[in-house]
């Protein structure tokens, strides 16, 4: 017996191949984006990306016709992360690490070391989810104020105020104060 909650997967013609090609091509980007949204927890980031891809797969016929499927997926990642945070869960204590470093090990500077990244992620984790999403979209993804507002479904003024509050909080973060002092000395 079929319920209204069940959805048909995309047709089996070229849609599945299109989806698989998109997912494999954008996996690293989605994982890095989710990594920042999940307080630097690699395992949670993978779960978030997989959950999001499962939901996007059900709507792939619609999503692939959009001019910018990345925008849809980015918003879906943010929404699914917000939902994930609302749930009461036991916090798992795992060591966060990226499986594929962004720069080769012999080209890592003092400011791009694992410890520095961990400190920056710890500072980012002090922000509320909405402010963290704004900081990640504006300064990691390099989106403009209006683009960020479109992704988050709010006004550009809201993005400005959320970014201002987030940056103010990050400026007073002890971890980043040490990082800024070290960066200024070099």
trRosetta pair geometry for C-beta under 8 A, 3 or more apart (Angstrom, degrees):
i j d omega theta_ij theta_ji phi_ij phi_ji
2 6 5.8 -107 -159 51 81 136
3 6 5.4 107 61 -6 75 96
7 58 5.0 65 99 -164 140 121
9 57 6.8 -20 -143 143 94 101
9 58 6.6 -84 -113 -109 55 61
10 15 3.9 -129 149 131 130 144
10 16 6.4 173 84 -62 114 67
10 19 6.8 154 34 -33 152 138
10 57 6.9 -113 -4 174 110 67
10 58 7.7 -173 -34 -139 79 22
10 60 4.6 -47 -57 61 143 115
10 61 5.3 165 -121 -44 100 89
11 15 5.4 104 61 10 72 135
11 61 7.4 70 7 -81 90 120
12 15 7.4 -88 -102 46 9 98
12 16 6.1 -2 -138 -12 52 127
14 17 5.3 -62 -162 47 60 113
14 18 5.7 64 141 -27 84 104
15 18 5.6 -55 -148 36 31 113
15 19 6.2 30 155 -19 66 106
15 60 5.7 123 -179 109 107 124
15 61 6.3 -28 -125 -79 140 74
15 64 7.3 -157 -135 8 81 153
16 19 5.7 -53 -148 37 31 111
16 20 6.2 31 154 -18 65 106
17 20 5.7 -53 -143 38 31 110
17 21 6.2 31 157 -19 64 107
18 21 5.8 -57 -148 37 28 110
18 22 6.3 27 154 -18 64 108
18 60 7.2 145 90 169 107 123
18 64 5.7 37 138 -118 140 151
19 22 5.7 -56 -147 38 30 110
19 23 6.1 26 157 -17 67 109
19 56 7.8 161 -144 117 109 96
19 57 5.8 79 -168 -119 150 79
19 60 4.8 -38 -85 -131 120 153
19 64 7.6 -94 -73 -60 72 125
20 23 5.8 -55 -140 39 29 109
20 24 6.2 21 163 -12 65 109
21 24 6.3 -59 -143 41 25 103
21 25 6.1 21 160 -16 62 114
22 25 6.0 -64 -146 40 25 108
22 26 6.0 -8 168 8 65 117
22 64 7.5 -135 -44 -99 153 98
22 69 6.6 -37 -153 106 143 152
23 26 6.5 -73 -136 51 21 91
23 27 6.2 52 159 -66 62 89
23 53 5.5 71 -123 -140 123 131
24 27 5.8 -18 -144 -21 30 119
26 29 5.0 -58 -166 47 71 115
26 30 5.5 71 136 -25 90 104
26 70 6.9 -163 -129 -103 145 93
26 73 7.1 70 132 96 152 167
27 30 5.9 -61 -146 39 27 108
27 31 6.1 25 159 -20 66 110
27 49 7.3 86 -149 169 67 145
28 31 5.7 -56 -144 37 28 111
28 32 6.4 26 158 -16 64 105
28 100 6.7 -53 -127 65 114 142
29 32 6.1 -57 -149 37 28 107
29 33 6.3 26 155 -17 64 110
29 70 7.8 -31 120 -136 146 116
30 33 5.7 -58 -147 40 30 112
30 34 6.0 27 156 -15 67 110
30 49 4.7 112 132 -127 115 116
30 52 7.3 -157 -167 78 129 137
30 53 7.7 73 156 -58 167 104
30 73 6.6 -69 -101 152 115 127
30 77 6.6 -167 -153 -82 88 140
31 34 5.8 -56 -142 42 28 109
31 35 6.1 41 153 -32 63 105
31 45 5.7 84 -162 142 65 117
31 46 6.7 12 -126 -87 102 63
31 49 5.6 -34 -83 -48 63 157
32 35 5.4 -47 -146 27 31 120
32 36 6.9 28 156 -15 61 100
32 98 7.6 26 -101 -123 80 128
32 102 8.0 74 -112 -77 137 111
33 36 6.2 -59 -161 34 30 107
33 37 6.6 24 147 -14 64 110
33 74 6.8 -94 -179 -123 159 82
33 77 6.0 53 117 128 120 165
33 136 6.9 108 -152 164 72 129
33 140 7.6 150 -113 117 68 131
33 141 7.1 39 -110 -72 108 113
34 37 5.4 -59 -146 41 38 112
34 38 5.9 19 161 -8 72 114
34 44 7.8 -156 154 115 102 72
34 45 3.9 132 113 -154 101 81
34 46 7.6 153 103 -46 142 23
34 48 4.4 172 -154 84 127 126
34 49 5.0 -117 -15 -52 160 91
34 52 7.7 -149 -86 4 129 140
34 77 5.7 -115 -81 -160 88 123
34 81 7.2 -174 -137 -74 76 121
35 38 6.3 -67 -140 45 23 98
35 40 6.1 34 170 -121 83 41
35 41 7.6 -167 -143 58 61 37
35 42 6.3 4 -117 -100 104 56
35 45 4.1 3 -77 -98 58 159
35 96 7.8 127 -159 -170 97 118
35 98 6.7 19 -132 -90 162 96
36 40 7.2 22 -106 -69 36 63
36 121 7.5 -128 -122 -119 60 91
36 124 6.6 -68 -163 154 82 158
36 132 7.6 180 148 170 85 101
36 136 4.7 140 123 -116 135 126
36 140 6.0 -46 -95 -66 174 176
37 45 7.4 126 55 -109 85 86
37 48 6.9 -162 83 153 122 169
37 77 6.6 165 3 148 163 103
37 78 6.9 -143 -121 -104 145 58
37 81 4.5 -69 153 -118 130 165
37 129 7.9 44 -163 -147 85 84
37 132 6.7 125 -128 128 55 118
37 133 6.8 36 -115 -91 100 75
37 136 6.4 -53 -69 -21 75 172
38 41 4.7 -91 133 49 108 93
38 44 4.0 -176 -177 104 143 118
38 45 4.8 -153 34 -67 138 72
38 48 5.9 -157 -57 -17 131 144
38 81 6.6 -127 -69 -131 78 114
38 84 7.9 -23 -106 98 100 147
39 44 7.6 27 47 61 87 148
39 96 7.8 -137 116 -69 72 154
39 121 6.6 100 177 167 48 97
39 124 7.3 178 -122 97 51 92
39 125 4.0 61 -133 -109 97 111
40 96 4.4 87 139 150 88 165
40 117 7.8 148 -129 146 133 89
40 118 7.0 131 166 -127 160 56
40 121 3.4 51 -53 -179 143 146
40 122 7.5 -48 20 -53 146 51
40 124 7.4 114 -33 65 104 120
40 125 6.8 -74 12 -56 102 116
41 44 3.9 43 99 21 120 114
41 45 6.3 166 89 -20 61 85
41 92 7.9 109 -156 75 138 98
41 94 6.5 89 -148 64 96 109
41 96 5.2 -100 -103 -94 37 113
42 45 5.5 -55 -147 34 30 115
42 46 6.6 31 155 -19 64 102
42 94 7.7 -108 46 117 85 125
42 96 5.3 146 -13 -150 86 69
42 97 5.8 -36 -28 60 145 44
42 98 6.4 -179 -98 -88 120 39
42 99 7.0 119 -160 -28 141 85
43 46 5.9 -50 -151 33 32 110
43 47 6.6 31 151 -15 63 105
43 92 7.3 -60 81 94 140 140
43 94 5.6 22 9 80 134 165
44 47 5.5 -54 -149 38 35 113
44 48 6.1 39 151 -23 67 106
44 84 7.6 133 -169 157 107 149
44 92 8.0 169 -57 52 102 115
45 48 5.6 -52 -146 35 31 114
45 49 6.4 29 155 -17 64 105
46 49 5.9 -55 -147 37 31 108
46 50 6.2 28 156 -16 65 108
47 50 5.8 -58 -146 40 29 109
47 51 6.1 30 157 -19 66 108
48 51 5.9 -55 -145 37 27 110
48 52 6.2 26 156 -17 63 110
48 77 6.4 71 151 -150 110 82
48 80 5.9 144 -157 111 82 117
48 81 5.7 24 -140 -81 136 84
48 84 6.5 -73 -98 -27 98 160
49 52 5.7 -58 -146 40 29 111
49 53 6.1 28 157 -19 65 108
49 77 7.2 0 -96 -113 60 109
50 53 5.8 -54 -143 37 29 109
50 54 6.4 34 155 -23 63 104
51 54 5.8 -54 -152 31 30 113
51 55 6.7 23 153 -12 63 106
51 80 5.5 162 106 -171 118 143
51 84 7.8 137 58 -69 163 119
52 55 5.9 -60 -152 39 33 107
52 56 6.1 30 153 -18 69 109
52 73 6.7 93 153 -160 124 78
52 76 4.9 125 -153 126 104 108
52 77 5.1 -6 -99 -86 162 64
52 80 5.0 -138 -78 12 90 157
53 56 5.5 -53 -138 40 34 111
53 57 6.2 47 156 -32 64 101
54 57 5.7 -46 -151 23 28 118
54 58 7.3 29 151 -18 57 99
55 58 6.0 -51 -161 27 37 111
55 59 7.1 5 151 7 65 108
55 76 6.3 -174 89 -166 123 129
55 80 7.1 -176 16 -77 148 128
56 59 6.0 -76 -153 54 38 94
56 60 6.4 73 145 -75 70 77
56 63 5.8 25 -166 -43 90 170
56 72 7.3 122 -125 123 110 108
56 73 5.9 12 -97 -103 151 86
56 76 5.9 137 -68 95 101 175
57 60 5.4 -11 -150 -37 34 117
59 62 5.0 -46 176 45 86 112
59 63 5.3 89 115 -29 90 105
60 63 5.3 -57 -130 43 36 110
60 64 5.7 32 172 -21 72 107
61 64 6.8 -57 -145 33 17 103
61 65 7.2 10 155 -14 53 111
62 65 6.2 -70 -161 34 31 108
62 66 7.3 41 147 -35 65 98
63 66 5.8 -44 -164 9 40 116
63 69 5.1 76 161 -129 92 101
63 72 5.1 -161 -136 99 98 159
63 73 7.6 77 -163 -54 135 82
64 69 6.2 1 -100 -78 42 136
66 69 5.5 132 67 -74 109 60
66 71 7.4 -123 142 57 136 105
66 72 5.7 116 50 -33 165 131
68 71 4.0 49 117 2 116 116
68 72 7.1 152 104 -12 70 82
69 72 5.4 -52 -155 36 47 114
69 73 6.1 44 150 -18 75 106
70 73 5.6 -57 -144 41 33 110
70 74 6.0 40 154 -26 67 105
71 74 5.7 -48 -144 32 28 114
71 75 6.6 26 156 -15 61 105
71 150 7.6 -25 -163 118 127 112
71 151 6.3 -127 -159 -99 83 90
72 75 6.0 -60 -154 38 28 108
72 76 6.3 29 149 -20 65 109
73 76 5.4 -53 -145 37 34 114
73 77 6.4 39 153 -23 66 101
74 77 5.8 -52 -153 31 30 112
74 78 6.7 27 151 -16 63 104
74 137 7.7 98 172 -107 129 104
74 141 7.6 70 -135 -120 140 161
74 151 5.7 -45 109 -146 120 127
75 78 5.7 -54 -151 36 35 111
75 79 6.2 33 153 -17 68 107
75 151 5.3 -155 -77 -166 90 72
75 152 7.7 -168 -119 -79 90 30
75 153 7.7 84 -141 -29 124 100
76 79 5.7 -54 -143 40 32 111
76 80 6.1 28 159 -15 66 109
77 80 6.0 -58 -142 41 26 106
77 81 6.2 28 157 -20 62 109
78 81 5.8 -57 -148 36 28 112
78 82 6.5 30 153 -20 63 105
78 133 5.2 71 -135 -132 118 132
78 151 7.2 104 1 151 151 102
78 152 7.0 -93 141 -103 164 72
79 82 5.7 -54 -151 34 31 111
79 83 6.5 31 152 -17 65 105
80 83 5.5 -50 -147 37 35 113
80 84 6.2 41 152 -24 65 104
81 84 5.4 -51 -146 34 33 115
81 85 6.4 31 155 -18 65 104
81 129 7.0 174 123 -151 103 119
81 133 7.8 160 77 -82 135 109
82 85 5.9 -57 -149 36 30 108
82 86 6.6 33 152 -25 63 104
82 129 5.7 124 -105 153 79 151
83 86 5.8 -54 -152 28 32 113
83 87 7.2 35 152 -24 62 99
84 87 6.2 -54 -163 23 34 111
85 129 5.7 -168 46 -75 167 140
96 118 7.2 148 72 -115 108 90
96 121 7.0 -123 97 121 152 161
97 114 7.5 -10 -121 -142 94 119
98 101 6.0 120 91 -87 116 49
98 102 7.6 9 113 -28 161 79
101 104 7.3 125 92 -101 118 18
101 105 6.8 91 60 -66 160 70
101 108 7.6 -47 170 -76 143 121
102 112 7.9 -107 69 -169 110 123
103 107 4.9 -112 166 90 111 107
103 108 5.6 146 92 -81 117 69
103 112 6.2 22 33 146 139 150
104 107 4.8 70 64 17 86 106
104 108 7.6 -131 95 -33 44 80
105 108 5.9 -33 -154 -7 38 118
108 112 5.0 -135 -155 93 76 105
108 113 6.0 101 156 -88 120 58
109 112 5.0 76 49 17 76 101
109 113 7.6 -103 95 -38 42 77
110 113 6.1 -25 -159 -20 35 116
110 116 7.3 109 148 -43 55 142
110 182 7.5 -125 134 154 124 121
110 186 6.9 178 58 -81 137 160
111 116 5.6 168 -165 -169 37 168
111 179 7.8 97 -135 -167 87 95
111 182 7.8 166 -91 111 86 110
111 183 6.0 63 -101 -100 128 98
111 186 7.7 -140 -44 48 112 154
112 116 6.5 -78 -89 69 6 135
112 117 7.1 33 -167 -50 47 102
113 116 4.8 96 55 7 77 102
113 117 7.0 -145 95 -3 40 87
114 117 5.8 -58 -149 39 31 109
114 118 6.2 32 154 -21 66 108
115 118 5.6 -55 -147 36 30 112
115 119 6.4 31 154 -19 65 104
116 119 5.7 -53 -150 35 32 111
116 120 6.4 30 152 -17 65 106
116 179 6.5 112 -144 -124 90 114
117 120 5.6 -54 -147 38 33 111
117 121 6.2 32 154 -18 66 106
118 121 5.7 -54 -146 39 30 110
118 122 6.3 35 152 -23 64 104
119 122 5.6 -51 -148 33 32 113
119 123 6.6 31 152 -17 64 103
119 175 4.6 -171 -171 179 96 118
119 176 7.5 159 145 -71 103 53
119 178 7.6 -91 -170 73 150 113
119 179 6.0 166 115 -63 137 124
120 123 5.7 -53 -151 36 33 110
120 124 6.3 35 150 -19 65 106
120 175 7.7 -165 -72 130 31 121
120 176 7.3 78 -109 -92 63 90
120 179 7.0 88 -71 -101 83 169
121 124 5.4 -51 -145 38 35 115
121 125 6.3 43 152 -28 65 103
122 125 5.5 -50 -150 29 32 117
122 126 7.4 41 149 -29 58 94
122 175 5.7 138 86 -59 115 176
123 126 5.9 -45 -164 14 39 114
123 170 5.8 78 161 -136 117 86
123 173 4.5 100 -134 144 106 162
123 175 4.9 -144 -62 74 103 122
123 176 4.9 74 -112 -43 160 107
124 127 6.1 -47 -171 15 46 113
124 132 6.0 92 175 -132 86 102
124 135 6.8 -158 -133 98 95 143
124 136 7.8 76 -158 -65 131 93
124 170 7.8 15 -84 -104 51 117
125 132 7.8 34 -105 -104 27 139
126 169 6.6 -158 113 151 112 119
126 170 7.8 151 66 -91 116 63
126 173 6.2 167 38 -106 154 123
127 131 4.3 -123 -178 94 113 112
127 132 4.3 149 93 -63 119 83
127 135 6.5 92 55 4 179 140
127 166 5.3 28 -128 -133 134 98
127 169 6.3 135 -96 89 82 141
127 170 7.3 -16 -63 -60 114 94
128 131 5.0 81 58 16 80 106
128 132 6.8 -150 90 -10 35 92
129 132 5.6 -59 -143 38 28 113
129 133 6.3 30 158 -22 65 104
130 133 5.7 -51 -149 33 30 112
130 134 6.6 31 152 -18 63 104
130 152 7.6 89 -151 -154 85 134
130 162 5.9 -99 133 -138 98 137
131 134 5.6 -52 -150 35 35 112
131 135 6.3 33 153 -18 67 105
131 162 5.1 -158 -103 -177 66 91
131 163 7.7 158 -149 -85 76 29
131 165 6.0 -95 -111 91 130 103
131 166 3.8 164 -179 -79 109 109
131 169 7.4 45 154 32 158 140
132 135 5.8 -54 -146 38 32 110
132 136 6.2 29 156 -17 66 108
132 166 7.2 166 -67 -127 37 133
133 136 5.9 -56 -144 39 28 109
133 137 6.1 23 159 -14 65 111
133 152 6.4 125 124 -98 129 117
134 137 6.0 -60 -143 42 27 106
134 138 5.8 14 164 -10 66 116
134 148 6.2 75 -137 175 69 135
134 152 7.1 -8 -81 -56 78 156
134 159 5.7 169 -135 -147 116 71
134 162 4.3 144 -23 113 165 122
134 163 5.1 -130 145 -69 125 75
134 166 6.2 -179 77 -10 113 149
135 138 6.2 -60 -134 45 23 102
135 139 5.6 -27 -176 27 63 116
135 140 7.4 59 132 -10 66 100
135 163 6.7 140 -79 -123 63 73
135 166 4.9 -138 -56 144 115 152
135 167 7.6 156 -103 -61 108 71
135 170 7.7 117 -117 -42 149 143
136 139 7.2 -70 -116 55 13 77
136 140 4.6 -29 -159 29 57 130
136 141 6.5 52 144 -9 67 100
137 140 7.2 -5 -46 51 11 87
137 141 5.0 -33 -145 42 42 127
137 143 4.9 -37 166 37 86 129
137 147 7.8 -162 167 109 113 91
137 148 4.5 128 121 -121 131 100
137 151 6.0 -172 -133 68 147 148
137 152 7.3 -127 0 -42 166 108
138 141 7.4 46 2 55 11 84
138 142 7.7 31 169 -113 32 19
138 143 6.1 -81 -97 62 39 79
138 145 7.4 25 -112 -87 112 55
138 148 5.5 -8 -69 -74 82 152
138 159 7.2 142 -68 178 123 110
138 163 5.7 21 7 -106 168 130
139 142 7.3 29 -153 -77 18 51
143 147 4.0 -129 -175 97 104 122
143 148 4.7 137 105 -59 121 80
143 151 6.9 -7 172 -6 171 137
144 147 4.6 92 52 11 78 105
144 148 6.8 -142 93 -6 38 89
145 148 5.9 -58 -150 37 27 110
145 149 6.3 29 152 -20 64 108
145 156 4.6 69 140 -154 109 100
145 159 5.0 157 -158 94 78 136
145 160 6.2 13 -138 -61 131 85
146 149 5.4 -51 -145 36 34 114
146 150 6.4 37 153 -22 65 102
146 156 5.2 -27 -85 -88 63 121
147 150 5.6 -51 -150 33 32 113
147 151 6.5 31 152 -18 64 104
148 151 5.8 -54 -149 35 32 110
148 152 6.2 12 159 -2 67 112
148 156 7.9 100 66 -121 90 66
148 159 4.8 116 98 -135 118 142
149 152 6.1 -67 -140 50 27 98
149 153 7.9 -141 168 34 55 5
149 154 5.4 -106 -148 79 76 66
149 155 5.8 -31 -149 157 132 15
149 156 4.6 -79 -39 -75 152 55
149 158 6.8 116 -119 57 99 95
149 159 4.8 -100 -68 -28 85 130
150 153 7.6 27 -176 -71 27 39
152 158 7.8 -137 102 103 132 120
152 159 7.0 147 40 -85 139 98
154 158 4.1 -80 151 74 125 147
154 159 6.5 149 89 -47 111 78
155 158 4.7 105 58 0 78 100
155 159 7.3 -136 102 -2 48 83
156 159 5.4 -49 -153 33 40 115
156 160 6.5 44 148 -22 67 101
157 160 5.5 -50 -150 34 35 114
157 161 6.4 28 155 -14 67 105
158 161 5.9 -55 -145 39 32 106
158 162 6.1 31 156 -17 67 108
159 162 5.9 -56 -143 40 28 109
159 163 6.1 27 157 -18 65 109
160 163 5.9 -58 -146 38 26 109
160 164 6.2 28 155 -22 63 108
161 164 5.5 -51 -144 35 32 114
161 165 6.4 31 157 -17 65 104
162 165 5.9 -55 -148 38 30 109
162 166 6.2 29 154 -19 64 109
163 166 5.7 -56 -144 38 30 111
163 167 6.1 26 159 -16 66 108
164 167 6.1 -57 -144 39 26 106
164 168 6.3 29 155 -21 62 108
165 168 5.7 -56 -149 35 29 113
165 169 6.4 27 154 -17 64 107
166 169 5.8 -58 -151 38 30 109
166 170 6.2 27 152 -17 66 108
167 170 5.5 -54 -142 40 34 111
167 171 6.3 42 155 -27 65 101
168 171 5.8 -50 -150 28 30 114
168 172 6.9 14 155 -6 61 107
169 172 6.2 -67 -155 42 32 102
169 173 6.8 51 145 -45 64 97
170 173 5.3 -35 -153 2 41 123
170 176 5.6 44 173 4 79 169
171 176 7.1 -97 -116 99 21 133
171 177 8.0 70 175 -75 46 83
172 177 7.8 -1 -161 -52 22 115
173 176 4.4 63 79 17 106 107
173 177 6.8 -172 90 -17 52 84
174 177 5.5 -51 -147 29 35 116
174 178 6.7 34 157 -16 65 101
175 178 6.2 -58 -161 34 30 108
175 179 6.5 28 146 -17 64 110
176 179 5.1 -52 -144 39 42 116
176 180 6.0 44 156 -22 72 103
177 180 5.8 -51 -144 36 29 110
177 181 6.4 29 154 -18 62 106
178 181 5.8 -55 -148 36 30 111
178 182 6.4 29 154 -17 64 108
179 182 5.9 -58 -150 38 29 110
179 183 6.2 28 153 -18 65 108
180 183 5.7 -54 -144 38 31 111
180 184 6.2 32 156 -22 64 107
181 184 5.8 -54 -146 34 29 112
181 185 6.6 29 155 -22 62 106
182 185 5.9 -56 -152 31 31 111
182 186 6.9 22 156 -17 64 106
183 186 6.2 -62 -153 33 33 105
